Amino acid sequence: VSVTFDQVPSGTLLDKLGSESKFDRKMSFCHALMSAATRRSLFTPGEEETLEPTKEEKVLFPMAAGEAPLARYSGDIANDLDPLCCNKKRTWHPGCCLCCTCGVKPMFSTGTMTLTTTSLYVFQELSNKPFVCWQYLSAKSLVKKYDWQLMWTPLEHVMSASVDTTIVGRDNCITRCFKGSFMGDNCCPLNKSILTVNVKAKSNPAGDGILMAEIGNTHMSKSLRMEPEVKAFRQQIARVQTQLTAAVSPAANNGNPGGDSVSAIEGVKSQEIGSRI
């Protein structure tokens, strides 16, 4: 299910229908759509240590009764402008591009991937960061761009997950002398870590479609792969895949390969909700 919202001009009758904001009404509609599908937990209550839902998760995600987060990962990474100079592997990116365009470019991909006892949620934002000078020129609204997307899928539909880490930089006298300083972090970092979490899921029980989500992050001085948040997410994804394998094995032994993974969630479909404002 794909739904797109268009921004309604201010001052219309829709703004006067109630005290709720347009965003609240959109999210209520999204929750109504996604709550129509049933889902089951792969974990018994109390079996796994759960996290307290954040305020954003309570607002954005249509969590069912008894559903609780197991792990989450959040990231913020600048998009590539060209394959040669302005891309994630260049140590001066995105600083130089931000200065040259006063924050209009590049676009930043910000998102959160939350793994719960029954579902996987991904909330992604794509926006730029215009400098305050645009506001003084009364032109910030003309250059500001903001899109968001919300994806939800039951755990039974998760096919694979990967964590990719890339280290770029140079180890020399200059990078060691300026390590940890503003100059070193933005112009000559010793090592720049780029981490990307990818998840692939089926878009329906038959498996004839695929949904993919990606959350990225960077750090100028250390590898992100062993960060506690990343380790916890990898461990919980591994537990989910173990549970899925255990659930499918009995069906395969009975001469019905993969039957349990489909019949247990008959009629359940992954849903992807998008918004362009």
C-alpha positions in Angstrom: 0.0 0.0 0.0 1.5 3.3 -1.0 0.0 6.7 0.0 1.3 10.1 -0.9 0.3 13.4 0.8 0.4 16.8 -0.7 0.7 19.9 1.4 -2.6 21.8 1.7 -2.2 25.7 1.5 -2.6 27.4 4.9 -5.8 29.2 5.7 -8.1 26.6 4.2 -11.1 25.1 5.9 -9.1 22.0 6.6 -7.0 23.9 9.1 -10.0 24.9 11.1 -11.6 21.5 11.5 -9.8 20.8 14.8 -6.8 21.5 17.0 -4.8 18.6 15.5 -2.0 19.6 13.1 -1.9 18.3 9.5 1.0 16.0 10.5 -1.1 14.5 13.3 -4.0 13.8 11.0 -1.7 12.3 8.4 -0.1 10.0 11.0 -3.5 9.0 12.4 -4.5 7.9 8.9 -1.2 6.0 8.4 -1.8 4.2 11.7 -5.3 3.2 10.7 -4.0 1.7 7.5 -1.2 -0.2 9.1 -3.1 -1.4 12.2 -5.6 -3.3 9.9 -3.0 -6.0 9.3 -2.4 -8.7 12.0 1.0 -9.8 13.2 2.4 -12.2 15.7 5.4 -12.0 18.0 8.4 -14.3 17.5 9.3 -13.9 21.2 7.4 -14.9 24.3 6.7 -12.1 26.9 9.7 -11.6 29.1 12.0 -13.7 27.0 13.9 -10.7 25.6 15.1 -7.5 27.2 13.1 -4.7 25.6 13.7 -1.0 25.3 11.4 1.9 26.3 9.7 3.4 23.3 10.9 6.9 22.5 8.4 9.8 22.0 9.0 9.7 18.3 8.3 6.0 18.1 5.0 6.4 20.0 3.9 9.1 17.5 5.2 7.6 14.3 4.9 3.8 14.6 1.5 1.9 15.0 2.7 -0.4 17.7 0.3 -3.1 18.7 -0.6 -4.0 22.3 2.3 -5.7 24.0 4.7 -4.8 21.2 8.1 -3.4 22.5 11.3 -2.3 20.8 14.3 -4.7 20.9 16.9 -2.5 19.2 17.1 0.6 17.2 19.7 2.4 15.0 19.7 6.0 14.0 21.9 7.7 11.4 22.5 11.0 9.6 24.6 11.0 6.4 25.1 13.5 3.5 24.1 12.3 0.1 26.6 12.2 -2.8 26.5 15.1 -5.3 28.9 13.5 -7.9 31.0 10.3 -8.1 34.3 12.2 -8.3 34.6 15.0 -5.8 31.6 15.5 -3.6 30.7 12.1 -2.1 30.8 10.2 1.2 34.4 8.9 0.6 35.9 12.4 0.3 37.0 13.8 3.6 35.9 17.4 2.8 32.4 16.3 2.1 29.9 17.7 3.0 31.6 20.7 4.6 32.9 22.3 1.3 29.5 21.8 -0.5 27.6 23.4 2.4 29.8 26.4 2.4 29.7 26.9 -1.4 25.8 26.6 -1.5 25.0 28.2 1.9 23.5 24.9 3.1 21.2 24.3 0.1 23.2 21.2 -1.0 23.8 18.4 -0.3 20.7 16.6 0.9 21.0 14.7 4.2 19.4 11.3 4.8 18.4 11.0 8.4 16.5 8.0 9.7 15.7 5.5 12.4 15.4 1.7 12.1 13.5 0.1 15.0 13.3 -3.6 15.5 10.4 -4.7 17.8 9.0 -8.0 19.0 6.6 -8.2 16.0 7.7 -5.7 13.4 10.5 -3.7 11.7 9.9 0.0 11.3 12.0 2.4 9.3 11.4 6.2 9.3 13.5 8.2 6.8 13.9 11.9 6.2 15.5 13.6 3.3 16.2 17.3 3.8 18.8 20.0 3.3 20.2 22.5 5.9 20.0 26.0 4.6 22.1 28.6 6.5 20.5 31.4 8.5 21.4 33.9 5.8 18.4 32.5 3.7 16.1 33.4 6.6 17.4 37.0 6.6 16.7 37.2 2.9 13.1 35.8 3.5 13.9 33.0 1.1 14.4 30.0 3.4 11.0 28.6 2.4 12.1 28.7 -1.2 15.3 26.6 -0.7 14.2 24.4 2.1 13.4 20.8 1.0 12.0 18.1 3.3 10.6 14.6 2.4 9.9 11.7 4.7 9.0 8.1 4.4 7.7 5.5 6.8 8.0 1.8 6.1 6.6 -1.1 8.2 6.9 -4.8 7.7 6.2 -7.9 10.0 9.3 -9.8 11.2 8.2 -12.8 9.2 8.9 -10.8 6.0 12.5 -9.8 6.9 14.8 -11.6 4.4 18.2 -10.2 5.2 20.1 -7.5 7.1 23.7 -6.3 6.7 26.0 -3.8 8.3 28.7 -2.4 6.0 31.6 -0.3 7.3 34.1 1.7 5.2 37.2 3.4 6.5 38.7 6.2 4.5 41.5 8.7 5.4 45.3 9.0 5.5 47.8 8.2 8.3 50.6 10.8 8.2 52.1 13.5 10.3 49.5 16.2 9.5 46.5 14.0 10.2 48.0 12.8 13.5 48.8 16.4 14.7 45.3 17.7 13.9 43.4 14.6 15.1 40.4 15.6 17.2 40.4 19.3 16.2 38.0 21.1 13.9 40.7 21.3 11.2 41.4 17.6 11.5 37.7 16.5 11.6 36.7 18.5 8.6 39.8 18.8 6.4 42.3 16.0 7.1 40.8 13.3 9.2 43.0 10.4 10.2 40.1 8.0 9.5 36.6 8.6 8.5 34.1 5.8 9.2 31.1 5.3 7.0 28.5 2.8 8.2 25.4 1.6 6.4 22.7 -0.7 7.7 20.6 -2.4 5.0 17.5 -4.4 5.5 15.6 -6.3 2.8 12.1 -7.6 3.3 9.2 -9.2 1.3 6.5 -6.8 0.2 3.8 -9.5 0.5 3.4 -13.1 1.8 4.0 -14.6 -1.7 7.4 -12.9 -1.8 7.1 -11.6 -5.3 8.1 -8.1 -4.3 11.0 -6.6 -2.2 11.2 -3.6 0.1 14.7 -2.2 0.9 15.7 0.3 3.5 19.0 1.9 4.3 20.2 3.9 7.3 23.7 5.5 7.2 26.0 7.3 9.5 29.6 8.7 9.6 32.2 9.4 12.2 35.5 11.3 11.8 37.7 9.6 14.3 36.6 6.0 15.1 35.0 2.9 13.5 31.2 2.8 14.0 31.0 -1.0 13.6 31.6 -1.8 17.3 29.4 1.0 18.7 26.9 -0.4 21.3 23.9 0.6 19.3 25.2 -1.2 16.2 26.2 -4.3 18.1 22.8 -4.5 19.8 21.0 -4.2 16.4 23.1 -6.8 14.8 22.5 -9.3 17.7 18.8 -8.8 17.7 18.5 -9.2 13.9 20.5 -12.4 14.2 18.0 -13.7 16.9 15.1 -12.8 14.6 16.6 -14.8 11.7 17.2 -17.7 14.1 13.6 -17.6 15.2 12.4 -17.5 11.6 14.6 -20.5 10.6 13.2 -22.5 13.6 9.7 -21.6 12.6 10.2 -22.7 8.9 12.0 -26.0 9.7 9.0 -28.0 11.1 7.0 -27.1 7.9 9.9 -28.2 5.7 10.2 -31.5 7.6 6.5 -32.2 7.0 6.9 -31.9 3.2 5.7 -28.3 3.1 8.9 -26.2 2.6 8.3 -22.7 3.8 4.6 -23.3 4.3 4.6 -22.1 7.9 6.1 -18.7 7.0 3.3 -18.0 4.6 0.2 -19.6 6.2 0.9 -18.0 9.6 0.6 -14.6 8.1 -1.9 -15.2 5.4 -3.3 -11.9 4.1 -0.6 -9.8 5.9 1.0 -7.3 3.6 3.9 -5.0 4.2 3.0 -1.4 4.0 5.0 1.6 2.9 3.7 5.1 3.7 5.4 8.1 2.0 4.9 11.8 2.3 6.2 14.6 0.2 5.7 18.1 1.7 
